[in-house]
Amino acid sequence: MKFLSPEWHDKLSSTNTILMDWLKEGVVIPSGFVLAAVEQTAGHGRRNRHWISQPGQDLTFSFLLRTKHDISGIASLPMSVALGAASALDTFGMLTKTKWPNDLLVRESKIGGILCQKSNIRYAQEYAIIVGIGINVNMQETDAASMDKPATSLRIETGKMYPIKEVLDIILEMLPHWIDRWEVGGFPSIREEWIARCCHMGKHIIIGEGKDQKSGILEGFGNKGQILLRGDDGQVRDVWAGDVE
């Protein structure tokens, strides 16, 4: 895929929500269109968790992707995006790991996340997918300490501050390779690299909550990106959704 020059705004509510609203209003958005905000006031991640960005501290942006993958194939799109973003973050001298299905970690602390949302709009035989990415760029240690889960940033890891627009340019340079591989070959084409970066590979995990909670060894990943979980009974089962701990 090819990205267009980002459309930057000083302040937006949520880049994902705005793109979704535009689609509902009939706006024709080209694949590769990028909407970015210096400050985002109502951002959200999976399960509607809030992601509020501070001006100059966090990178928040969304882009539109048109894909011919079916619904089950689209489930692994966040994993290809995570690999591209991780490759970009590695250029800053870090070892970035992935957490299924859409988180980015450095030294077991979250540095970024991805949210993919399928719209009901279709262009010919293509689905319109909105992909949102948030990266902690210049967050300070005091702010990270106030988070409910371990968090980090480029600034914390390297001791340097970075212009968020330059960080976006690096990510947009890395993403096409991984998205194009996924578009052609689906998750199997990126499985080896995902396994190499996955922070829980081969470990005992707990996934989901309440009556839907499951536990076992993360054995691998199926052809659509689903977790292959070996339970205490020795059986390997597909797991398609849930938070991994």
Secondary structure, 3 states (H helix, E strand, C coil): CCCCCCEEEEEECCHHHHHHHHHHCCCCCCCCCEEEEEEECCEECHHHCEECCCCCCEEEEEEEEEECCCHHHHCCHHHHHHHHHHHHHHCCCCCCEEECCCEEEECCEEEEEEEEEEEEEEECCEEEEEEEEEEECCCCHHHHHCCCCCECCHHHHHCCCCCHHHHHHHHHHHHHHHHHHHHHHCHHHCHHHHHHHECCCCCEEEECCHHHCEEEEEEEECCCCCEEEECCCCCEEEECCCCEC
